[in-house]
């Protein structure tokens, strides 16, 4: 095996590990709370936003999804009374999403479960290993792909 494929092997391992963790956490959320990881992400973004909530566009940006995907995930959360959708008083065309009290409670429970699952997943790593992993991941620059494409054109 030559070194010229090490980056691809590392990327595949990183991808497999990330997807495996995501699937395990999603299964945990669905089994324990009846909600997907996507719904958790919405609740998490709104929790971080505080009482003012987030405009629909800002929520979409934070989730890194399309407007349609945001609508699909928020609609059931609204029906279940976990989030509310209000018209922006400064711009009647825009919506602002925020957590309800019920949503904040569910999110707190989900966040505790999430924390425990992630702690379990990384239990084999020492604190030093964790710092090393974070340092190594921080050195990977996805923007270099875009630059490489520009340079090749």
Rosetta blueprint (number, residue, H / E / L):
1 X L
2 X L
3 X H
4 X H
5 X H
6 X H
7 X H
8 X H
9 X H
10 X H
11 X H
12 X H
13 X H
14 X H
15 X H
16 X H
17 X H
18 X H
19 X H
20 X H
21 X H
22 X H
23 X H
24 X H
25 X H
26 X H
27 X H
28 X H
29 X H
30 X H
31 X H
32 X H
33 X H
34 X L
35 X L
36 X L
37 X H
38 X H
39 X H
40 X H
41 X H
42 X H
43 X H
44 X H
45 X H
46 X H
47 X H
48 X H
49 X H
50 X H
51 X H
52 X H
53 X L
54 X E
55 X E
56 X H
57 X H
58 X H
59 X H
60 X H
61 X H
62 X H
63 X H
64 X L
65 X L
66 X L
67 X H
68 X H
69 X H
70 X H
71 X H
72 X H
73 X H
74 X H
75 X H
76 X H
77 X H
78 X H
79 X H
80 X L
81 X L
82 X L
83 X E
84 X E
85 X E
86 X E
87 X E
88 X E
89 X L
90 X L
91 X E
92 X E
93 X E
94 X E
95 X E
96 X E
97 X E
98 X E
99 X E
100 X L
101 X H
102 X H
103 X H
104 X H
105 X H
106 X H
107 X H
108 X H
109 X H
110 X H
111 X H
112 X H
113 X H
114 X H
115 X H
116 X H
117 X H
118 X H
119 X H
120 X H
121 X H
122 X L
123 X L
124 X L
125 X L
126 X L
127 X H
128 X H
129 X H
130 X H
131 X H
132 X H
133 X H
134 X H
135 X H
136 X H
137 X H
138 X H
139 X L
140 X L
141 X L
142 X L
143 X H
144 X H
145 X H
146 X H
147 X H
148 X H
149 X H
150 X H
151 X H
152 X H
153 X L
